[in-house]
Every structure is written in structure tokens, then in C-alpha cells.
Amino acid sequence: MTQQAHVFLPDEIFNELQRRAPQPENRSGLVAEALRYFFATHNESINELENINLHAEELNQEAEDVLTYQLNCD
């Protein structure tokens, strides 16, 4: 199933889209593919941040241990 959407694009983006996908149906496919890619990569970034936050206490302790070790070596 597909939905129709109206979006506003900067002129340079719209012109490049028309150049790369002159047929309207090709433009829709290209935009859909770009959005799928963006959503997939954006979710990974969120998951990485959640993972870091989940283990923040342990990571901070490791960082403190490294700093303490470096100070004791001097």
C-alpha cells in the first residue's frame, strides 16, 4: 500500500531529483529508498546511544581506572 505525500524541497534537491529520476514513479521509489535508508541508520544511532547509557556507570568506572593508572605511572 502506498500513500500520497506532498513535500517541499529546496530547488537544488528537487532539480537533482528530477535529473536522476525523470519519471514521477521513479522519483517516488528513490525518495522511499532514501527514507528507508535514513530510518534504518538513524535507529542504529539511537540504539548505540541507549546501549552506552545502559552501561554508562561501568564505562565511567573504567575511564576512572585508566586515569588513576596514568596518574600513578607519572
PDB file of N, CA, C and O in Angstrom, chain B, residues numbered from 101:
ATOM      1  N   MET B 101       0.843  -1.175   0.000  1.00  0.00           N
ATOM      2  CA  MET B 101       0.000   0.000   0.000  1.00  0.00           C
ATOM      3  C   MET B 101       0.890   1.240   0.000  1.00  0.00           C
ATOM      4  O   MET B 101       1.926   1.265   0.664  1.00  0.00           O
ATOM      5  N   THR B 102       0.495   2.236  -0.723  1.00  0.00           N
ATOM      6  CA  THR B 102       1.242   3.491  -0.754  1.00  0.00           C
ATOM      7  C   THR B 102       0.320   4.646  -0.408  1.00  0.00           C
ATOM      8  O   THR B 102      -0.895   4.575  -0.588  1.00  0.00           O
ATOM      9  N   GLN B 103       0.925   5.701   0.088  1.00  0.00           N
ATOM     10  CA  GLN B 103       0.210   6.927   0.428  1.00  0.00           C
ATOM     11  C   GLN B 103       0.805   8.068  -0.378  1.00  0.00           C
ATOM     12  O   GLN B 103       1.996   8.062  -0.689  1.00  0.00           O
ATOM     13  N   GLN B 104      -0.007   9.025  -0.709  1.00  0.00           N
ATOM     14  CA  GLN B 104       0.478  10.205  -1.406  1.00  0.00           C
ATOM     15  C   GLN B 104       0.874  11.250  -0.368  1.00  0.00           C
ATOM     16  O   GLN B 104       0.155  11.483   0.603  1.00  0.00           O
ATOM     17  N   ALA B 105       2.027  11.874  -0.588  1.00  0.00           N
ATOM     18  CA  ALA B 105       2.508  12.915   0.324  1.00  0.00           C
ATOM     19  C   ALA B 105       3.016  14.090  -0.496  1.00  0.00           C
ATOM     20  O   ALA B 105       3.601  13.913  -1.564  1.00  0.00           O
ATOM     21  N   HIS B 106       2.791  15.265   0.006  1.00  0.00           N
ATOM     22  CA  HIS B 106       3.305  16.478  -0.629  1.00  0.00           C
ATOM     23  C   HIS B 106       4.404  17.027   0.268  1.00  0.00           C
ATOM     24  O   HIS B 106       4.193  17.266   1.457  1.00  0.00           O
ATOM     25  N   VAL B 107       5.577  17.224  -0.319  1.00  0.00           N
ATOM     26  CA  VAL B 107       6.707  17.752   0.445  1.00  0.00           C
ATOM     27  C   VAL B 107       7.296  18.950  -0.281  1.00  0.00           C
ATOM     28  O   VAL B 107       7.165  19.081  -1.498  1.00  0.00           O
ATOM     29  N   PHE B 108       7.933  19.806   0.464  1.00  0.00           N
ATOM     30  CA  PHE B 108       8.620  20.961  -0.102  1.00  0.00           C
ATOM     31  C   PHE B 108      10.119  20.689  -0.027  1.00  0.00           C
ATOM     32  O   PHE B 108      10.649  20.370   1.038  1.00  0.00           O
ATOM     33  N   LEU B 109      10.794  20.816  -1.166  1.00  0.00           N
ATOM     34  CA  LEU B 109      12.227  20.569  -1.249  1.00  0.00           C
ATOM     35  C   LEU B 109      12.946  21.825  -1.714  1.00  0.00           C
ATOM     36  O   LEU B 109      12.393  22.608  -2.487  1.00  0.00           O
ATOM     37  N   PRO B 110      14.169  22.021  -1.251  1.00  0.00           N
ATOM     38  CA  PRO B 110      14.962  23.120  -1.802  1.00  0.00           C
ATOM     39  C   PRO B 110      15.149  22.903  -3.308  1.00  0.00           C
ATOM     40  O   PRO B 110      15.180  21.767  -3.780  1.00  0.00           O
ATOM     41  N   ASP B 111      15.271  23.993  -4.047  1.00  0.00           N
ATOM     42  CA  ASP B 111      15.385  23.909  -5.506  1.00  0.00           C
ATOM     43  C   ASP B 111      16.485  22.956  -5.948  1.00  0.00           C
ATOM     44  O   ASP B 111      16.275  22.151  -6.855  1.00  0.00           O
ATOM     45  N   GLU B 112      17.659  23.035  -5.317  1.00  0.00           N
ATOM     46  CA  GLU B 112      18.771  22.196  -5.770  1.00  0.00           C
ATOM     47  C   GLU B 112      18.491  20.715  -5.556  1.00  0.00           C
ATOM     48  O   GLU B 112      18.916  19.888  -6.362  1.00  0.00           O
ATOM     49  N   ILE B 113      17.786  20.365  -4.491  1.00  0.00           N
ATOM     50  CA  ILE B 113      17.427  18.965  -4.240  1.00  0.00           C
ATOM     51  C   ILE B 113      16.388  18.510  -5.266  1.00  0.00           C
ATOM     52  O   ILE B 113      16.507  17.427  -5.839  1.00  0.00           O
ATOM     53  N   PHE B 114      15.379  19.336  -5.492  1.00  0.00           N
ATOM     54  CA  PHE B 114      14.331  18.985  -6.452  1.00  0.00           C
ATOM     55  C   PHE B 114      14.916  18.818  -7.853  1.00  0.00           C
ATOM     56  O   PHE B 114      14.577  17.866  -8.557  1.00  0.00           O
ATOM     57  N   ASN B 115      15.793  19.740  -8.261  1.00  0.00           N
ATOM     58  CA  ASN B 115      16.393  19.656  -9.594  1.00  0.00           C
ATOM     59  C   ASN B 115      17.237  18.396  -9.747  1.00  0.00           C
ATOM     60  O   ASN B 115      17.211  17.749 -10.794  1.00  0.00           O
ATOM     61  N   GLU B 116      17.979  18.053  -8.712  1.00  0.00           N
ATOM     62  CA  GLU B 116      18.787  16.830  -8.757  1.00  0.00           C
ATOM     63  C   GLU B 116      17.896  15.594  -8.791  1.00  0.00           C
ATOM     64  O   GLU B 116      18.207  14.629  -9.488  1.00  0.00           O
ATOM     65  N   LEU B 117      16.807  15.612  -8.057  1.00  0.00           N
ATOM     66  CA  LEU B 117      15.854  14.502  -8.074  1.00  0.00           C
ATOM     67  C   LEU B 117      15.266  14.324  -9.466  1.00  0.00           C
ATOM     68  O   LEU B 117      15.171  13.199  -9.956  1.00  0.00           O
ATOM     69  N   GLN B 118      14.873  15.414 -10.106  1.00  0.00           N
ATOM     70  CA  GLN B 118      14.336  15.336 -11.466  1.00  0.00           C
ATOM     71  C   GLN B 118      15.387  14.831 -12.448  1.00  0.00           C
ATOM     72  O   GLN B 118      15.067  14.078 -13.367  1.00  0.00           O
ATOM     73  N   ARG B 119      16.630  15.237 -12.261  1.00  0.00           N
ATOM     74  CA  ARG B 119      17.700  14.805 -13.160  1.00  0.00           C
ATOM     75  C   ARG B 119      17.958  13.308 -13.022  1.00  0.00           C
ATOM     76  O   ARG B 119      18.127  12.604 -14.018  1.00  0.00           O
ATOM     77  N   ARG B 120      17.988  12.834 -11.791  1.00  0.00           N
ATOM     78  CA  ARG B 120      18.310  11.427 -11.552  1.00  0.00           C
ATOM     79  C   ARG B 120      17.123  10.494 -11.765  1.00  0.00           C
ATOM     80  O   ARG B 120      17.302   9.318 -12.084  1.00  0.00           O
ATOM     81  N   ALA B 121      15.923  11.012 -11.589  1.00  0.00           N
ATOM     82  CA  ALA B 121      14.712  10.192 -11.756  1.00  0.00           C
ATOM     83  C   ALA B 121      13.671  11.016 -12.504  1.00  0.00           C
ATOM     84  O   ALA B 121      12.770  11.585 -11.888  1.00  0.00           O
ATOM     85  N   PRO B 122      13.793  11.085 -13.847  1.00  0.00           N
ATOM     86  CA  PRO B 122      12.891  11.951 -14.615  1.00  0.00           C
ATOM     87  C   PRO B 122      11.422  11.522 -14.573  1.00  0.00           C
ATOM     88  O   PRO B 122      10.533  12.363 -14.711  1.00  0.00           O
ATOM     89  N   GLN B 123      11.159  10.244 -14.386  1.00  0.00           N
ATOM     90  CA  GLN B 123       9.775   9.766 -14.341  1.00  0.00           C
ATOM     91  C   GLN B 123       9.243   9.858 -12.910  1.00  0.00           C
ATOM     92  O   GLN B 123       9.938   9.475 -11.969  1.00  0.00           O
ATOM     93  N   PRO B 124       8.017  10.361 -12.735  1.00  0.00           N
ATOM     94  CA  PRO B 124       7.466  10.516 -11.369  1.00  0.00           C
ATOM     95  C   PRO B 124       7.495   9.235 -10.540  1.00  0.00           C
ATOM     96  O   PRO B 124       7.810   9.282  -9.351  1.00  0.00           O
ATOM     97  N   GLU B 125       7.173   8.093 -11.144  1.00  0.00           N
ATOM     98  CA  GLU B 125       7.170   6.843 -10.372  1.00  0.00           C
ATOM     99  C   GLU B 125       8.581   6.484  -9.906  1.00  0.00           C
ATOM    100  O   GLU B 125       8.748   5.892  -8.839  1.00  0.00           O
ATOM    101  N   ASN B 126       9.591   6.837 -10.692  1.00  0.00           N
ATOM    102  CA  ASN B 126      10.973   6.596 -10.270  1.00  0.00           C
ATOM    103  C   ASN B 126      11.366   7.521  -9.126  1.00  0.00           C
ATOM    104  O   ASN B 126      12.120   7.129  -8.235  1.00  0.00           O
ATOM    105  N   ARG B 127      10.857   8.740  -9.152  1.00  0.00           N
ATOM    106  CA  ARG B 127      11.141   9.684  -8.062  1.00  0.00           C
ATOM    107  C   ARG B 127      10.581   9.163  -6.749  1.00  0.00           C
ATOM    108  O   ARG B 127      11.248   9.210  -5.716  1.00  0.00           O
ATOM    109  N   SER B 128       9.358   8.669  -6.798  1.00  0.00           N
ATOM    110  CA  SER B 128       8.740   8.139  -5.575  1.00  0.00           C
ATOM    111  C   SER B 128       9.566   6.997  -5.007  1.00  0.00           C
ATOM    112  O   SER B 128       9.787   6.920  -3.798  1.00  0.00           O
ATOM    113  N   GLY B 129      10.022   6.109  -5.884  1.00  0.00           N
ATOM    114  CA  GLY B 129      10.843   4.985  -5.435  1.00  0.00           C
ATOM    115  C   GLY B 129      12.158   5.434  -4.839  1.00  0.00           C
ATOM    116  O   GLY B 129      12.606   4.900  -3.825  1.00  0.00           O
ATOM    117  N   LEU B 130      12.779   6.423  -5.474  1.00  0.00           N
ATOM    118  CA  LEU B 130      14.057   6.936  -4.983  1.00  0.00           C
ATOM    119  C   LEU B 130      13.898   7.595  -3.616  1.00  0.00           C
ATOM    120  O   LEU B 130      14.710   7.371  -2.717  1.00  0.00           O
ATOM    121  N   VAL B 131      12.863   8.398  -3.461  1.00  0.00           N
ATOM    122  CA  VAL B 131      12.618   9.060  -2.173  1.00  0.00           C
ATOM    123  C   VAL B 131      12.309   8.014  -1.100  1.00  0.00           C
ATOM    124  O   VAL B 131      12.805   8.118   0.021  1.00  0.00           O
ATOM    125  N   ALA B 132      11.493   7.009  -1.433  1.00  0.00           N
ATOM    126  CA  ALA B 132      11.166   5.959  -0.465  1.00  0.00           C
ATOM    127  C   ALA B 132      12.421   5.203  -0.045  1.00  0.00           C
ATOM    128  O   ALA B 132      12.604   4.904   1.135  1.00  0.00           O
ATOM    129  N   GLU B 133      13.288   4.893  -1.013  1.00  0.00           N
ATOM    130  CA  GLU B 133      14.529   4.179  -0.699  1.00  0.00           C
ATOM    131  C   GLU B 133      15.437   5.026   0.197  1.00  0.00           C
ATOM    132  O   GLU B 133      16.036   4.510   1.141  1.00  0.00           O
ATOM    133  N   ALA B 134      15.538   6.314  -0.096  1.00  0.00           N
ATOM    134  CA  ALA B 134      16.364   7.209   0.720  1.00  0.00           C
ATOM    135  C   ALA B 134      15.827   7.296   2.149  1.00  0.00           C
ATOM    136  O   ALA B 134      16.600   7.295   3.107  1.00  0.00           O
ATOM    137  N   LEU B 135      14.509   7.370   2.290  1.00  0.00           N
ATOM    138  CA  LEU B 135      13.922   7.448   3.631  1.00  0.00           C
ATOM    139  C   LEU B 135      14.112   6.140   4.394  1.00  0.00           C
ATOM    140  O   LEU B 135      14.396   6.160   5.591  1.00  0.00           O
ATOM    141  N   ARG B 136      13.958   4.998   3.708  1.00  0.00           N
ATOM    142  CA  ARG B 136      14.195   3.712   4.376  1.00  0.00           C
ATOM    143  C   ARG B 136      15.628   3.643   4.907  1.00  0.00           C
ATOM    144  O   ARG B 136      15.864   3.217   6.037  1.00  0.00           O
ATOM    145  N   TYR B 137      16.574   4.068   4.076  1.00  0.00           N
ATOM    146  CA  TYR B 137      17.981   4.065   4.489  1.00  0.00           C
ATOM    147  C   TYR B 137      18.184   4.987   5.695  1.00  0.00           C
ATOM    148  O   TYR B 137      18.842   4.610   6.665  1.00  0.00           O
ATOM    149  N   PHE B 138      17.623   6.179   5.632  1.00  0.00           N
ATOM    150  CA  PHE B 138      17.758   7.128   6.740  1.00  0.00           C
ATOM    151  C   PHE B 138      17.181   6.548   8.027  1.00  0.00           C
ATOM    152  O   PHE B 138      17.816   6.609   9.079  1.00  0.00           O
ATOM    153  N   PHE B 139      15.976   5.985   7.942  1.00  0.00           N
ATOM    154  CA  PHE B 139      15.342   5.437   9.140  1.00  0.00           C
ATOM    155  C   PHE B 139      16.161   4.283   9.712  1.00  0.00           C
ATOM    156  O   PHE B 139      16.302   4.170  10.930  1.00  0.00           O
ATOM    157  N   ALA B 140      16.695   3.435   8.854  1.00  0.00           N
ATOM    158  CA  ALA B 140      17.480   2.289   9.319  1.00  0.00           C
ATOM    159  C   ALA B 140      18.757   2.746  10.009  1.00  0.00           C
ATOM    160  O   ALA B 140      19.111   2.219  11.063  1.00  0.00           O
ATOM    161  N   THR B 141      19.447   3.710   9.434  1.00  0.00           N
ATOM    162  CA  THR B 141      20.701   4.159  10.031  1.00  0.00           C
ATOM    163  C   THR B 141      20.457   5.028  11.254  1.00  0.00           C
ATOM    164  O   THR B 141      21.260   5.015  12.187  1.00  0.00           O
ATOM    165  N   HIS B 142      19.378   5.774  11.268  1.00  0.00           N
ATOM    166  CA  HIS B 142      19.053   6.614  12.422  1.00  0.00           C
ATOM    167  C   HIS B 142      18.716   5.751  13.631  1.00  0.00           C
ATOM    168  O   HIS B 142      19.122   6.072  14.748  1.00  0.00           O
ATOM    169  N   ASN B 143      17.989   4.670  13.429  1.00  0.00           N
ATOM    170  CA  ASN B 143      17.643   3.777  14.537  1.00  0.00           C
ATOM    171  C   ASN B 143      18.886   3.173  15.158  1.00  0.00           C
ATOM    172  O   ASN B 143      18.960   3.026  16.378  1.00  0.00           O
ATOM    173  N   GLU B 144      19.873   2.816  14.331  1.00  0.00           N
ATOM    174  CA  GLU B 144      21.104   2.248  14.863  1.00  0.00           C
ATOM    175  C   GLU B 144      21.795   3.246  15.774  1.00  0.00           C
ATOM    176  O   GLU B 144      22.327   2.863  16.816  1.00  0.00           O
ATOM    177  N   SER B 145      21.797   4.511  15.401  1.00  0.00           N
ATOM    178  CA  SER B 145      22.424   5.535  16.234  1.00  0.00           C
ATOM    179  C   SER B 145      21.720   5.647  17.573  1.00  0.00           C
ATOM    180  O   SER B 145      22.368   5.776  18.612  1.00  0.00           O
ATOM    181  N   ILE B 146      20.403   5.598  17.553  1.00  0.00           N
ATOM    182  CA  ILE B 146      19.635   5.666  18.797  1.00  0.00           C
ATOM    183  C   ILE B 146      19.952   4.454  19.660  1.00  0.00           C
ATOM    184  O   ILE B 146      20.140   4.585  20.869  1.00  0.00           O
ATOM    185  N   ASN B 147      20.013   3.267  19.043  1.00  0.00           N
ATOM    186  CA  ASN B 147      20.308   2.060  19.805  1.00  0.00           C
ATOM    187  C   ASN B 147      21.706   2.114  20.408  1.00  0.00           C
ATOM    188  O   ASN B 147      21.909   1.656  21.532  1.00  0.00           O
ATOM    189  N   GLU B 148      22.671   2.667  19.677  1.00  0.00           N
ATOM    190  CA  GLU B 148      24.023   2.796  20.213  1.00  0.00           C
ATOM    191  C   GLU B 148      24.035   3.717  21.429  1.00  0.00           C
ATOM    192  O   GLU B 148      24.680   3.417  22.433  1.00  0.00           O
ATOM    193  N   LEU B 149      23.326   4.831  21.339  1.00  0.00           N
ATOM    194  CA  LEU B 149      23.267   5.759  22.466  1.00  0.00           C
ATOM    195  C   LEU B 149      22.584   5.107  23.663  1.00  0.00           C
ATOM    196  O   LEU B 149      23.040   5.265  24.796  1.00  0.00           O
ATOM    197  N   GLU B 150      21.505   4.381  23.428  1.00  0.00           N
ATOM    198  CA  GLU B 150      20.826   3.684  24.519  1.00  0.00           C
ATOM    199  C   GLU B 150      21.760   2.670  25.170  1.00  0.00           C
ATOM    200  O   GLU B 150      21.770   2.516  26.391  1.00  0.00           O
ATOM    201  N   ASN B 151      22.541   1.983  24.346  1.00  0.00           N
ATOM    202  CA  ASN B 151      23.478   0.987  24.863  1.00  0.00           C
ATOM    203  C   ASN B 151      24.570   1.643  25.702  1.00  0.00           C
ATOM    204  O   ASN B 151      24.934   1.131  26.761  1.00  0.00           O
ATOM    205  N   ILE B 152      25.087   2.764  25.238  1.00  0.00           N
ATOM    206  CA  ILE B 152      26.096   3.497  26.014  1.00  0.00           C
ATOM    207  C   ILE B 152      25.502   3.949  27.341  1.00  0.00           C
ATOM    208  O   ILE B 152      26.123   3.786  28.391  1.00  0.00           O
ATOM    209  N   ASN B 153      24.304   4.514  27.294  1.00  0.00           N
ATOM    210  CA  ASN B 153      23.658   4.974  28.528  1.00  0.00           C
ATOM    211  C   ASN B 153      23.385   3.822  29.485  1.00  0.00           C
ATOM    212  O   ASN B 153      23.493   3.980  30.701  1.00  0.00           O
ATOM    213  N   LEU B 154      23.033   2.669  28.936  1.00  0.00           N
ATOM    214  CA  LEU B 154      22.753   1.497  29.755  1.00  0.00           C
ATOM    215  C   LEU B 154      23.995   1.069  30.540  1.00  0.00           C
ATOM    216  O   LEU B 154      23.892   0.619  31.681  1.00  0.00           O
ATOM    217  N   HIS B 155      25.166   1.215  29.919  1.00  0.00           N
ATOM    218  CA  HIS B 155      26.414   0.782  30.542  1.00  0.00           C
ATOM    219  C   HIS B 155      27.280   1.957  30.999  1.00  0.00           C
ATOM    220  O   HIS B 155      28.482   1.793  31.207  1.00  0.00           O
ATOM    221  N   ALA B 156      26.689   3.118  31.154  1.00  0.00           N
ATOM    222  CA  ALA B 156      27.444   4.333  31.476  1.00  0.00           C
ATOM    223  C   ALA B 156      28.233   4.202  32.776  1.00  0.00           C
ATOM    224  O   ALA B 156      29.390   4.617  32.841  1.00  0.00           O
ATOM    225  N   GLU B 157      27.629   3.639  33.791  1.00  0.00           N
ATOM    226  CA  GLU B 157      28.321   3.535  35.080  1.00  0.00           C
ATOM    227  C   GLU B 157      29.585   2.690  34.949  1.00  0.00           C
ATOM    228  O   GLU B 157      30.646   3.074  35.441  1.00  0.00           O
ATOM    229  N   GLU B 158      29.471   1.551  34.292  1.00  0.00           N
ATOM    230  CA  GLU B 158      30.631   0.673  34.091  1.00  0.00           C
ATOM    231  C   GLU B 158      31.695   1.361  33.226  1.00  0.00           C
ATOM    232  O   GLU B 158      32.886   1.282  33.528  1.00  0.00           O
ATOM    233  N   LEU B 159      31.269   2.029  32.157  1.00  0.00           N
ATOM    234  CA  LEU B 159      32.211   2.728  31.279  1.00  0.00           C
ATOM    235  C   LEU B 159      32.915   3.862  32.014  1.00  0.00           C
ATOM    236  O   LEU B 159      34.116   4.067  31.839  1.00  0.00           O
ATOM    237  N   ASN B 160      32.175   4.593  32.828  1.00  0.00           N
ATOM    238  CA  ASN B 160      32.783   5.675  33.605  1.00  0.00           C
ATOM    239  C   ASN B 160      33.797   5.133  34.610  1.00  0.00           C
ATOM    240  O   ASN B 160      34.848   5.738  34.820  1.00  0.00           O
ATOM    241  N   GLN B 161      33.487   4.010  35.225  1.00  0.00           N
ATOM    242  CA  GLN B 161      34.419   3.399  36.180  1.00  0.00           C
ATOM    243  C   GLN B 161      35.697   2.972  35.471  1.00  0.00           C
ATOM    244  O   GLN B 161      36.794   3.163  35.997  1.00  0.00           O
ATOM    245  N   GLU B 162      35.561   2.394  34.279  1.00  0.00           N
ATOM    246  CA  GLU B 162      36.748   2.003  33.512  1.00  0.00           C
ATOM    247  C   GLU B 162      37.592   3.223  33.163  1.00  0.00           C
ATOM    248  O   GLU B 162      38.819   3.173  33.244  1.00  0.00           O
ATOM    249  N   ALA B 163      36.945   4.313  32.778  1.00  0.00           N
ATOM    250  CA  ALA B 163      37.672   5.545  32.448  1.00  0.00           C
ATOM    251  C   ALA B 163      38.405   6.078  33.676  1.00  0.00           C
ATOM    252  O   ALA B 163      39.550   6.520  33.570  1.00  0.00           O
ATOM    253  N   GLU B 164      37.760   6.042  34.831  1.00  0.00           N
ATOM    254  CA  GLU B 164      38.411   6.484  36.070  1.00  0.00           C
ATOM    255  C   GLU B 164      39.605   5.597  36.403  1.00  0.00           C
ATOM    256  O   GLU B 164      40.648   6.092  36.832  1.00  0.00           O
ATOM    257  N   ASP B 165      39.456   4.291  36.208  1.00  0.00           N
ATOM    258  CA  ASP B 165      40.566   3.364  36.459  1.00  0.00           C
ATOM    259  C   ASP B 165      41.764   3.693  35.570  1.00  0.00           C
ATOM    260  O   ASP B 165      42.906   3.676  36.031  1.00  0.00           O
ATOM    261  N   VAL B 166      41.508   3.988  34.311  1.00  0.00           N
ATOM    262  CA  VAL B 166      42.587   4.330  33.376  1.00  0.00           C
ATOM    263  C   VAL B 166      43.276   5.613  33.817  1.00  0.00           C
ATOM    264  O   VAL B 166      44.504   5.690  33.832  1.00  0.00           O
ATOM    265  N   LEU B 167      42.484   6.617  34.174  1.00  0.00           N
ATOM    266  CA  LEU B 167      43.071   7.887  34.619  1.00  0.00           C
ATOM    267  C   LEU B 167      43.889   7.710  35.894  1.00  0.00           C
ATOM    268  O   LEU B 167      44.966   8.291  36.023  1.00  0.00           O
ATOM    269  N   THR B 168      43.391   6.920  36.827  1.00  0.00           N
ATOM    270  CA  THR B 168      44.119   6.654  38.068  1.00  0.00           C
ATOM    271  C   THR B 168      45.431   5.948  37.766  1.00  0.00           C
ATOM    272  O   THR B 168      46.467   6.290  38.336  1.00  0.00           O
ATOM    273  N   TYR B 169      45.394   4.973  36.880  1.00  0.00           N
ATOM    274  CA  TYR B 169      46.603   4.243  36.490  1.00  0.00           C
ATOM    275  C   TYR B 169      47.621   5.192  35.863  1.00  0.00           C
ATOM    276  O   TYR B 169      48.809   5.135  36.181  1.00  0.00           O
ATOM    277  N   GLN B 170      47.146   6.071  34.965  1.00  0.00           N
ATOM    278  CA  GLN B 170      48.049   7.013  34.299  1.00  0.00           C
ATOM    279  C   GLN B 170      48.677   7.975  35.300  1.00  0.00           C
ATOM    280  O   GLN B 170      49.859   8.300  35.190  1.00  0.00           O
ATOM    281  N   LEU B 171      47.895   8.432  36.272  1.00  0.00           N
ATOM    282  CA  LEU B 171      48.430   9.348  37.282  1.00  0.00           C
ATOM    283  C   LEU B 171      49.472   8.663  38.155  1.00  0.00           C
ATOM    284  O   LEU B 171      50.460   9.286  38.542  1.00  0.00           O
ATOM    285  N   ASN B 172      49.263   7.389  38.469  1.00  0.00           N
ATOM    286  CA  ASN B 172      50.193   6.646  39.313  1.00  0.00           C
ATOM    287  C   ASN B 172      51.472   6.282  38.575  1.00  0.00           C
ATOM    288  O   ASN B 172      52.490   6.003  39.209  1.00  0.00           O
ATOM    289  N   CYS B 173      51.440   6.281  37.258  1.00  0.00           N
ATOM    290  CA  CYS B 173      52.632   5.946  36.466  1.00  0.00           C
ATOM    291  C   CYS B 173      53.587   7.118  36.355  1.00  0.00           C
ATOM    292  O   CYS B 173      54.767   6.923  36.064  1.00  0.00           O
ATOM    293  N   ASP B 174      53.109   8.318  36.579  1.00  0.00           N
ATOM    294  CA  ASP B 174      53.962   9.511  36.423  1.00  0.00           C
ATOM    295  C   ASP B 174      54.873   9.709  37.566  1.00  0.00           C
ATOM    296  O   ASP B 174      55.648  10.665  37.579  1.00  0.00           O
TER     297      ASP B 174
END
